[in-house]
Structures are given as C-alpha cells and as structure tokens.
C-alpha cells in the first residue's frame, strides 16, 4: 500500500472513533430523559435537565 492509502485508512479510523464517541454521548442523553419520565426529585430533575441541555450543545458542536 502506498502512503496515501495508509493515511486515508487512518483518517477513516479517526472519523469512526469520533462517531462512536458521539453516539455514546447521545445515548447518555436518552437515558437521562427516561430517568426524568420515571420521576425524580425536583432539584435533581432541574440539574438533569441542565446536563441534558449541555450535552445537546456539546453534541451539536461536534457535528
């Protein structure tokens, strides 16, 4: 393989790793949303909503 092909493969691996990381963050948001639906104490609910909003902003920045 030429150097160009090796660099191309390395870049694809990096992109795939980023996509996996983003998917994990998105999954955390979904889990927290389900916790809110179950009903959590009010202060915890407010903090969880703040964390979800922060995660959504972080997720959108990575796109």
N, C-alpha and C positions, 0 to 999 in steps of 0.2 A: 504494500500500500504506500501511496505517496504521502508526503507530509500534509498535503491539503486534505486528504481523506481522513487522516487521523485527527486533525484539528476540527473538521466538520463533525466527526463522531463525538469528540469531547464536548463540543458546544451543544449537541443534542442531548447528551447525558446531563449537562448542567441545566438545560431548559426543563428536562423531565423531572429533575430533583426539585426545581422551583415549583412546578405544577403539583407535585406530591405534597410539598410543604403548604401550599395554598389550600389544597383540598383538606388537609388536616385542620387548618385554622377554620375553614368553613364548617367542618363537622363539629368543632367545638361550639360554634355559634348555634348550630341546630340543637345540640344537646342542652345548651343553656336555655334556649327558647322552650324546649319541652319541660325543663325544670320550672320555668315560670308558669306554664299552663297547669302544672300539678299544684301550684300554690305554695309560695314561700313567704316567710315573714316580710313585712313591708320594707324595712331598711335593706334587707338582703335583696329584695326584688329591685329596688332602686339601684343598688350597686351593680347587680347583674345586668340591668338594662344599660348602665353606663359602659360596662365591659363589652357588651354586645355591640354597642354603637362604635366603640373604639376599634373593635375587631373588624367591623364592617368598613370603617375608614381605612384601616391598615390593608384590608383585602383589596379595596378599590385602588389604593396607591400602587399595589403590585401589578395591576393589570396594565 
